[in-house]
């Protein structure tokens, strides 16, 4: 049985002037060449348990006659973990977990995306507002929040009489202290623009850090960051023939990190990145801009990881087969490309000879995903009281003595995705501190490899708690853990 879940979406518009800012996708941005109408891609992953390559994803992209992406559909195939989690696989052979539609009317173009994880329907959409000159005035992203309501994220822009940007504010729901992410103010002088930026931590009214960004001819050339402790770092950017060739950051401690790019015929072919810890990465690309290798080296100059990509191309330089090999994962991709003149190239069929000639795996064949030998036994938790033996704050043990934790579902269900819960944590300091949270389980995960259950809980109406995670191993001799992520710290309780 093929289970396909789709959401159909409404039409929204954005102006041509805002393409790069809003991420409108075209054949160019997808690194495709020629008059293409549709691309279908299958992705396979090497799976040790199953003894070969298993189907993982299928992606379908459709383009209009101008090369603009019209729709993208992503189909997921069940993994071993999903099989262990959901049990009945016959009803989940394929799940369309995401669909994006891009709609057009004249020169105005619109973008909207919705995500549908298995059995977790959530609604996401984006709308745009413009002035008469076609400049973006407001971008509004609306999504369903944890408790069934909606949350709206805004970016609001202003311009002067010449159409130059003056300001941008980024906030959640409404403009008020504690709701802001970022505020930008712009000043212009000839071909130079300076942006003065304030960045915030959501829920906090004070500025977390200040930035000053300098642009020339619309290219960012420097950025200075001043943290609230007064320390500053500066990043400089260099360009050649319109391509970014250098990004270098100098820290308050006098250290330098960044990257250098090399191009051939305006195509990126090499990137060298350095990090604060002294490690480096080297990424190489072919003449079509596709990554061919990635090498990581530690501060001692020792190679710590390496990946490779191998491709087969059509006459236009679009890859039809791709093989990826890394330290822990190996993937194989196939493509069918449909040109507007009726020509079709490539195939979704599995080609074991391409893998054998280019890869290093035990079995270069496609297999069915192997169902775990035994399904997990999820604990039936409705009301529990535990003692904790250790409290860690920011991953360091504190002097607080052992205390008690009480967890119960308030909707009568066994603890699972969607359950409403009440949690009380008693910390017996002087005076005794009691933390009370109401929340909702927003995710459940079972690790078939490490044999543990993990629930993620989103607190409701809490000014300090951001997320809670409860981890219970199947082996009763192993410790259970409760982690509470707060705005300013992390509390970790080791449970008996």
N, C-alpha and C positions, 0 to 999 in steps of 0.2 A: 504494500500500500504506500502510495506516495503522498506525503503530507506536505502541502505547499501553503504557506501562510503569506498573504500579501496585504499591504495597506495601499489604498488609492488616495492620492493627495490632491489638494486644490492647487490653483495657479497663483503664483506670486511673481512680481517683476523686479528687476534691478537694472540700472542704467549701464550703458556701455562704458561710461567713464569710471565705473567702479570695479572693473574686471579684476585687476590684480589684487585690489584690496579685499574683495569678497571671494576670491578663489574660484571664479567661473572656470569650468573645465572644457578643454578642446582637444582635438587630435594632437596639437603641439604639447599641451601640458601632460597628455598621456603618453608622450614619446612615440607617437604613431605617425606614419608617413603614407601619403597617397589619399585618394578619394574613397575613404572607407565608410561603409554603412553600418557594419556590426562586427563586434569581436566577441567570441565566446572562449573563455579560458577555463581549463580544468587544472586543479592543483592536487597533487598526490604527496603523501608524506610516508617516509620509511618508518615502519612500526615494528619494533623488535618482538613484541608479544605476538603479533599477527604473522610475522615471518615474511614480510614483504611490504610493498607500497599500498597504502589504503587511500581511497578517495577522501579528500578533505573539504574542498570548496569548488564551486563553479560560479563564475562571474560572467554576466552578459552585459555588454555595453553597446548602446545604439547612438548613432550620430546623425545630425541633419546634413543637408547638402553643403552647408558652409563649414562643416567640421566641428560643430558645437555638440557637446555631449547632451543627449536628450534624456537618457535613462540609464540606470545602472541597477542590476538585480544581483544579489549575492545569495547563493544557496549553500547551506552548510550540510555536511554529512556527519552522522553521529560518531563521536570519539569513544574510546574505551571508557573514559570517565563518565561521559553522558550515559553510556549503556549501564554502567554501575549505578549511576544516580537515578535514572528514570526506569530502569528495569525492562519495560516492554519496548523493544526496539522496533517491532513490526509497524508501529504507528508513527515512526520518526525516521523513515529511510532518508528523506530529504526535508529540510526545513529552510524556507526562504526567510532569512533572518533580517534582511535589510533591503529596502527599495528606495532609490532616489529618482526623482523626476526633475528635469530641467525644462522649462517651458519658455516659449518665445512669442513675441508679438512685435513685428517691425524691428526696431533697433533696441527695444527694451527686452531685457532677458531676466528670467527668474530662476531661482534655485530653492529647492526645499528637500529635506531628507527626513525619513522616518526610520526608526529602528524597532525591530520586533524580535527580541531574544526569545528562545523557546519558552512558551507558557508564561511570558512576562511582558504582556502588551504594554508598551509605553508610547506616548504620542509626542513627537517633536516636530516643530515647524518654524520657519523663519519668514518674516515679512520685512519689506523695505519701503521707505518713504523718500521722495525726491523733491527738490525744488524745480522751478520751471526751466532751469539750465541743465537739468539731469544730474545734479550732484546729490549724493546721498545725504539725507538729513537724519534718518534714523534706521537702525537695524535692530529688530526685536526678535529674539529667539525665545520661544515658549515651549516649555516641556512639562510633563506630568511629574509632580514631585512624589516623594515617598508615601505620603499619606492621602493620595487621591486627588489633591488639588493641583493647581498649576503654578509654575514659577516663570517669570519673564525676566530675561536678561537684555539690557538695553545698551546700545552705543549711539550717542546723540552728537551730531556734528553741527558747527556753525561756520559761516564763511563771510568774508567782507564783500564790498560792492564789486570788486574785481574777480570774485570767485576763488580767492585764496583762502585756504583753511585757517580758521582762527582758534577753534577749540574742539575737544572731544571729551566726553565723559562716559565712563563704563560703569554700570551699576546693576543691582538686582532689585526688581519690583518698583522702587521709588527712590528719588534723590533725597537721601537723608544720611546722617552719620551712621556708620556701620554697614552701609549698603554698597559703598563704592569699592571698585577694584583699581581704577586708574583715572586720572584727570590730566589732560594735555592742553597747553596753551602755546600758540604759534606766533612768532614774529618773522617778518619778511624784509629782506634788504637785497634788491637786485635778484640774482639767481641763488641767493643763500637763504636758508630757512632754519630757524632755531626753535626747537620744541622743548618747553619746560614741563616736566612730567612729575606727578606725584603718584606713588603706588601705595596701595593699602592692603592689609590683610582683611578679608571679609569678616565682618562682625566687629572690627575695631575702627574707632573714629580717628585715631592719630595716624599720621603718615609713617609708613614703614621705611621708605627710602625715596630719594629724589634723583631724577635723571635729567640730564641736559643732552639733547641730541641735535647735531648739526648736519644739515643737508646742503649739498650743492648740486644744482641741476637735477633735483629729485633723487640724488644718490646719498645715502647715509655715509658720512665721512668720519664722524667721531661720536662717541657716547661716553658721558661721564656719570658715574653712579656714586651717590653719597648716601651711605647708610645712616640710620638714626644715631649710631654711636660716633658719627663724625668722620669715619674713615671713608676714603674715596678710591675708586678704581677707574681707569680710563681705557677705552677701546678705540682703536683706530682702524679704518677700512681703506683699502687701496683698490683701484680699478684699472683695467687695461682693455681698450676697445669695448667698453661697456660691461665687461665681465669682472666680477669680484675676484681678485687674486690674493688678497691678504686680509685677515682679521687678526688683530693682536691686542691682547688685554694685559695691562700692567696693574698688579694688585698693590694694596697699601704696604704689603711686606716686601715689595720689590721683585716679586716673581712675575714671570711672563708666560702666557699660554695663548693658543689660538690655532689658526690653520692657514695653509698656503694652497692655492689652486693653480693648476696648469691647464691650458686650453690648446686645442688644435683645431683650426678652422671653426672657432667659436663653440667647440664641443669640449666639455670638461673631461679630461683624460687622467688626471692625477690629483689627489688631495692628501696632504700630510697634515695631521693634527697633533698638537702637543698639549699635555694636560699638566695641572698643577703638581701632581705626584711624580712627574718626570717620565711618565709613560707616553708612548706615541702610537698613532695608528696610520697606516698607509692604505689608501683605497685607490684602486686602478679601474679605469673604465675603457671600453672599446670605442671605436670611431662613431658608433651610434649612440653613445652616452649611457650605455648599460654597464653596470658594475661587473667586473670580472674577478676581482679578488679584494680581500680585506685582511690586513695583517696587523696584529696588535703586539707591541713590544713593551716590556716593563722597564722600570727606571735603570735596571742593570744591563739593558740591551738584549735581554733574553726574549725570544719569541714566545708569547703566551697564548695566542690563538690565531687561527688562520682559516679563511673561508675561500671558496672559489665558485664561480658561476660560468657555465658553458652554454652557448646559444647556437641554434640553427636559424638562419634568416631567410626571408623571401627576397624577391628582386628589389623591393623598395626599402629594405633595411628594417623590416619589422620581424621580431623574433617569432618563430613558430614552435620551437621547443626550448626549454630552459632546464638546466640541471644545477641544483645548488647543494653544496656540501660544506657543512660546518663541523664544529667540535661535537655538538650534541644532536643536531637536527640535519636531516637530508630531505630535500624536496625535488619533485619533478613536475614541470608544468607543460601543458600542451595548449595549442591555440587553433581555432578556426577563424580566419579573417575573410569577411565578405566585402568585396569592393562594389561600388555603386554601378559599375559597368556589367555586373553579373558574375564576375570572376570570383571564385572561392579558392583559397589556399590554406594549407594546413589541415590537421585532423585532430580530433579529441582522443583518438585511439592511443592506447598505451604502447610505446615503442621501447621494448626492453633492450634492443640493440644500441640505442642512443645512450642509455644509462650504462650498459656494459662497456662501451667504448670510451666513456668520459668519467665514469664514477668508480667508487670503491665501496660496494655494498655486498652483503652475503648473497642476496637473492634479488635479481633485477626483474621482478615480476609483480603484477598487480594481484592483490589478494583481498578477501573480505575481512573486515575488522573482526578480530577475535573477541567474542563476548567473555568477560571475566568468569573464571571458574565458579566463583561464588559471589552473589550480590552482597553489598554491604548491609549491615544490620544497623540502621539508624536508631540511636537512643530515643526512647519515648519519653520526652521531657514535657511535663505539664507544670509541675511545681517541685522545685528542688531547693535545698538549703545545704550550703557547703562551708567548710572552714578553709581559709587560705593560709598557707604556711610561709609565704614570702611575698613581699610587695616590692616591686621595682618601679622607680620613677626615672623616666628617660633612660631606661635599660640599665640602671644602676640600682643596687639594693639599697633600701632605705632602712632607718632604724625603727620604723613602725612595727609594733607587735602583730601577731596573727589576729585576724578578724573573721567576720562572717559575710557570706554572700547569699542572697535569696533571689531566685529567679522563678517567675511563673508566667504562663500565658494568660492573658486577660480575656481572650475570646473563646476559651475552652478547647483549643486545638492542641495537638502535639506540636512541639517546636519545629517549625518548618518555614519555607519561604512564604512570606505574607502574614505570618503570625504576629499578633499584637502582644507585647510583653510588658512586664513590670519588673524592674531590677533595683534591688537595694544592696548597697555595699556599706558595711560598717568598718570604720578604721578607728581602733581604740587608742587614739592619742588623747591628750588632755587639753581641752575637753574632747569627748568622743565625737568624731566626725561621721556623719551619715550622708551618703550620696544616694539620691532617689532619681530614677530615670524611667520614663515610659517611652516605648519605642516600637519599631516594626522591623521584622526580619526582612532585609532587602536582598539577601543572597544566601544560598546554601551550597556548599561544595564538599565533595568526598574525594580524598586523595587515594586512589586505588594502589598507588605505588608505596606511599608512606602510611596508609591505613589510618587516617584520621578524618573526623568530621569537623567542618568549620562553618559557623553561622556568622553572618555580618548583620549587625543591628544598627539602625539609624535612630538616634534619640529624637523625640518630639518635644518641641518647645523648650529646648535646653540652650542656655546662653554659653555654656562652657564645653559641653561634650559634642564631639563631631561624629564619631563612629565607635562602635564597640564590636569586638570579635571574640567569639567563644570557640575554643578548640578542644575537642574531646577525642583522644586516641582510642582505637579499638582495644588495644592492650591495656587492661586495667592497672598494670604496674607502672605505666607511664603517667606523667603529670598532666592534668588538665590545666588550661590557661584561659584567663579572661584578660583581654587588652582593651583599655579605654583610651581613645585618642581625644585629648582635650585641645583647646585652642593654643595653649602655650606649653603643653607637656604631654607625656604618654605614661599611663599607669598600667602596670602588668601584674596580675595576681596569679600565683601558682597555687592551684586548688588541690586539696587532698582527694 
